[in-house]
Amino acid sequence: MKAFLVVVLIVVIAFILFAVIGICKSCYYSIPYEEWVQIEQEKAKAERRKQKGKRGSQNGRG
């Protein structure tokens, strides 16, 4: 029974360390919200341009 509790304690400590390290890494590598919005807007613009080009070439006049 004592060995089981030691194993459970080790697993719990390992999980807590894993969670703390993951949170710290995600905060460290995260980008500011404004920069993320700008990147998403640029992606959306490029996608709209791509879709517009496809529609124009499929209308039968080109």
N, C-alpha and C positions, 0 to 999 in steps of 0.2 A: 504494500500500500504506500509506503514511504517513497519507493522508487517511482511509482506512478505519479505522485504529487510533484516530485522533482522534474519529471518529464513534462508534465503539464505546465509547471512554472517556467521551464526553459522555452516551451512553445509560445507561451503568452508573452514573455519578454522579447522573443525573436519577432513576433508579430507586431508588437508595439514599436520596436526599432525599425522594422520594415516600413510601417506606416509613417513614422516621423521622418525617416530619410526620404520617402516618396513625397511627402508634403513639402519638405525643404527643397528638393530638386524641382518640383513643379513651380514653386514660387520663384526660384532662381532663374529658371529658363522661360518663365512666362513673359509675354510682351505686353506693353501698355494697351489699354482698351482702345485708345484713339488710333494707335498704329494698326491694331487688328481690324478696326472698321475701315481704315483706308485700304488695307490689303484686300479685304472682301469687296469693297467697291470697285477696285481695279479688276478683280477677277470677274465680277458681274459685267463690267463694261466690255471686257474682252469676250465674254460669252455672248453678249448681245450682238457684238460686231460679227462674231462667227455665225450666229443664227441668221442675222440679216443677210450676210453673204450667201448663205445656203438658200434662203428664200428667193433671193434675186436670181440665182442661177437656175432655179427650178420652175420659173414661171413660163417657160416655153419661148420666150423672146430672145434669149441669149445664146 
